[in-house]
Amino acid sequence: MKEGYPEEEALKITMDKFDETELNSSFEEFMRKFDGFGMEEYAWMEKWYMENGEAIGLFYAAFLVLEHTLGAFFGYISGHSLVSTCIGLAVGCGAGISLGLLSHGIVVLTKRQ
C-alpha cells in the first residue's frame, strides 16, 4: 500500500509472493522443535503440588481461622464495638495470611532437600 496499490491489489501481490504450503511446512517444523518444551518441569511441579499442596492449603486455612478468631476476640475486648471488632478481624486476616506465607516457604524449602 506504500507503493500506491489499493488494498485488494496489495493483498493479492503479497499472497502471490508467499507459497502457502511452504509457510505451513515451516510453521509445522517450528512447532515440532518446541513440542513438549517445558513438559518435564510442568509434570514435576504438578506432581509436587499434588503431594504437598493440601498441606500448604491446610496451613493457610488454619492460620486464617486462628487469626480471625484471635483478631475478633481482642478487637472486641479492646473496644466493645463493631468497629474495633472489624479492625481486629482485618489485622487477624493480615497476620493469618503472613503466617500462611511463612509456612508455605518452610514447606517448600524442606521438601526441596
N, C-alpha and C positions, 0 to 999 in steps of 0.2 A: 504494500500500500504506500510505502515511502516513494516508490518509483512512479506513483500516479495511477496505478491499476485500481479498478473498482474492487470491492471486497470479494465478490464471487470469483472474479478472474484471478485475484491474488491467491485465493484458496485453491483454485484449480491448478495454478502453477506450482504451488507448494506441494500439493498432493502428487503431482506428476514427478517431482524431484525425488520423493521417497517411495521406496518399494515397501508395501505393507507386509509382505512375507518376511522381508529382511528385518524390519523393525520388530515383528513378532518373535522371530528366532533370536534376535539379540536380547530382547526382553526376557524370553524364557531362559536363555543361557545365564543372564544376570541373576534371575531368581533362583536358578539351580545352585549357584555359588553360595547363596545365603540361605538355602533351605536348611532348616534345623539350627540356624545360628542362635546360640544362647539357650537352646533347649536343655542342655545338661545342667546349667545353672538354675534354670527355672524348675526342673524336676527336683533338684536337690533342695531348693528353697521351699517348694511345695511340700516335700516330704518332711522337712524340718518343722514347718508350721503345723502340719497335721499332727506331729508328735508333741510339740511344745506349745502350740497356740492356745490350747484350752487352759493350760496353767497360767499363761500370761493374762488371758481374759478373766480368769478367776481372781488373780491378784488385783486387776483394775476394779472389778466389781466389789470385792471385799473392802478395798481401801475406800472406794466411793461411799459405800453404805456406812462404814465405820465413821468416816469423817463427816458425812452428812448428819449422822446421829449426834456425834460429839459437837459439831458446829451449831446445830439447832438447840441442843441442850444448854451449852454455855452461852449462846446468844440469848436464850430466854431467861436464864439465870441472871445475866448481867443487866438486862434492861426491862424485863417483864413486858415486852411489847412485840408486836408483829414485825416492826421494822428491824429491831435488833435480832430477832429470830431469823429473818431473811438474810441479814448481813452475816450471821453465824453460818447459815446454810451456804452462802457464797464462798466464805472463807473455807468451810469444810470441803466444798467441791474442789477448790483450787488445791488444797492440801491433799485430797484424795487422788486427784489426777497426778500431782507431782510424785506422790509415793508410788502410784502405779507405774509411772515412767521409770522411777528408780528401780523398782522390782523387775520391770521389763529389761532394763540394762543389765541387771545382775543375772537374770536367767540367760540372756543371750551370751554374756561373757563366760558363764560357767559351762554352758552347753557347747561352746565352740572348742573348748580344750579337749 
